Structure formats: structure tokens, C-alpha cells
Amino acid sequence: MRKPDRRVLPTIIGVSVMTTLAANGAVLVAHGQGGPDPRTNAEHQKFVAASGSSKISPAAVAPLGKRLEPHILIAAPSTLPAETVSRVRGTKGVAGTEIVDAVQAVVAGKRVGVLGVEPSTFRNFTPKPTAQSDALWRNVAGGDVAISFTMGSDGGVQLGSQIPVGGKQKQAQVRVGAYATMGIGDVDAVISRATARTLGVPTGNAMLVSVPEKKVDRYVKHIRKMLPKGAKAVEVNPEIDYPEPGRVPTARGKVMTAQQVQTVIKAAYTRLGWPYVWGGESEAEGGYDCSGLMQFAFAKAGIRLPRVAADQARAGWVIPYSKAEPGDMLIWANDPTAPGYISHIALYIGNGKMIAAPRRGTVVQVQNVYTRNMKGAVRVNPGHAGRIAG
């Protein structure tokens, strides 16, 4: 779902915090979050590489504690000052915080967001099936990298394989220990903080904060006043406004014109037959992934979309599929490691048909709409789409 190498990390505040690292990256400022999952811990193990080769003791990673929703992400070019961390933690209403290392780096040839974490505590801030997997966190603590489900399945990165991780000039071979979406948009890889230090990732330059869910905006504004120059605070999980069944929100003219709809559909048709390429959004990458195809088609109508499906789902009003019209986007939550997280998107063209870039090994094509794991349709608001695209 991500564009590799040339991409500048998008943020909901329209700013990328740049820094010079041994890993040659940009500080990560991103958002998005998965939801609860009925799967058992045992079912999730098929997404974890065999941990028998790890020398780390099972006791080295603490059992799952109380899970907390990460609502705010703070990121800076360098280590967050201790005073800032203390003030945030001491803010009334803050339920919990987690210090992480955040960077944009090269993983298996793709430029993606990477977090360096303490497995014993960071697991409490992840989607339920990811948090519950003891083997997953032991692998990370033992030096493995956990990559997102989409990077593994659609990017073709095999579980248990050795892949290069680091900068364009300095990389180390790291084993893929798990497929585990962390529910944070633009984060496709997680390593331990010990591994992050060997790669030159900035230490403690980011922080997750859990606050009262109904007051996130208020806390973001308050926390921003505490931050040093260059640091940013953004909401991790902007809510998707799902309407009541059968209802369509009043658009008040803030939707695409008939001409824009026609342009978007025509643009998508011109990509038929192009290969699915994870991270692809143009001919330069040799093909398109699902959200890259949407970004390309809507751009032809002068509409800017954010890069990933989870963010594109917030580019307008989410409506029931039964109310979908040509030019709407259809969204699915197919990621078994983060149920509820929007991981696939396509363009509805009417009469039960859509144009989609389905998966690795396929091409952009017209498909019959299927409703398994579908979360509805998105009626795009061009102005809002541009604002969240940054």
C-alpha cells in the first residue's frame, strides 16, 4: 500500500520532519489504527516465523499488560527532552505513554516507516492480535523485524527470510520474524530499540500517548504547546465516520462534479492491464497498488488524495455500499493482523463493477464488487481530501 524510495512521508499536518541519520531517513509522523479482533493467539501464530532459532529467553519479554489505544504521536528530529516527556506524562487525563525510535528507512528495498520499540511495553499499544502474540515479541526482542501484513503478502517479503534493513548506503541483514500490522499508517516495520541503535536510528525521538478518546483534539492542541522547536504532535487514529445503516450524509455541494467523476473513471480505465506493484503509483514504478491507482486517477481530475488506503478512507463520507454511485471508492478491512484497519480500496464504476489493483501477481482490472470484509463506500470531498493529503 505504500510508495517506495522516492516518497516523502505524508503527515496529517502537511509537514515532514527531516533528519540526517546513518539510516538516511526522515522522522516518522503518521496515523491510522486497527481495531479489535476475535482471533485467538494460536491462530495468529501462522503470521510469526518459527522462534526456535532465537537465543532469547521467553522470560525476556513481559506478558501482555493492559492494552491502551495510542491516540497521539509526538515526533522530533532528535531525542525528546526529558522535561517534555515528563510534562506530557504528567498531563491530567493521560492514561499512558510509550517512548519509541522513529525513522524512515529502507526495508527489503522499500523506503518505509520503521519504529524501534521496547517489546515488553510497546505491545500494549498495538492491535489486539498483534499484542497477544508472545512469540512475535520474543522474535522482535531477539533481533528480528516485524513487517506489516500488506508488505508481506502484497510486497512479496517472505516470513522467515533475511532482508536488508537500514539506509541506502548502510544496511544489515535482519530476519523477518512476523507479519504484524501495528495499526499506524506508514509504519511497515518494527524492530527492537537495541536493533535500532545498531542501525543509527535516533534514540527516543517519538512518543505515543493515550488520552480520553472524546478529547483527542483538545489534547493534541495542549501537547503541541509543550513541544520543543521541530517537534510535532498528530492524531494517530482519526475516526472514520460510519453513518447509520441506510443513511447518506448531506453533501452540501462538497462532492465531485459530474465532469470530475467522468475524468476519474476514464483515468482508471487507462491503467487496465498494468501490473500490481506494491507501492506503485505511476509508470515509473512499473505498475500500481490499490491506493496508488486511486491517487493516480483522482489526480487527473485535480483531486489530491493521501497515499494509503486507511487515509483515503477518510477523504469524504463513508456510506453504505447500497448507496454507492460511480466515482465513489470502495473500502475493505482485509488485514487479519489488524481487523478494522482499512487495507484495500477500489473505484466503483456502477452496475456492481469496480476498477481495482487486486494483489501481487495480478493486473489492474475491472472486477465484480464483492462484499466480504467490505466497510462501505467513500463519497469523496475534494477539499477535505486535499487537506488530509497534506
PyMOL commands that set and color helices and strands:
alter all, ss='L'
color gray80, all
select helices_A, chain A and resi 41-47+58-60+82-89+119-125+128-132+134-141+149-153+193-198+213-224+258-269+283-285+290-299+309-312+321-323+382-389
alter helices_A, ss='H'
color red, helices_A
select strands_A, chain A and resi 72-75+96-107+110-117+145-147+162-166+171-179+187-192+206-210+232-235+281-282+287-288+316-319+329-332+344-350+353-356+365-368+374-380
alter strands_A, ss='S'
color yellow, strands_A
deselect
rebuild
show_as cartoon
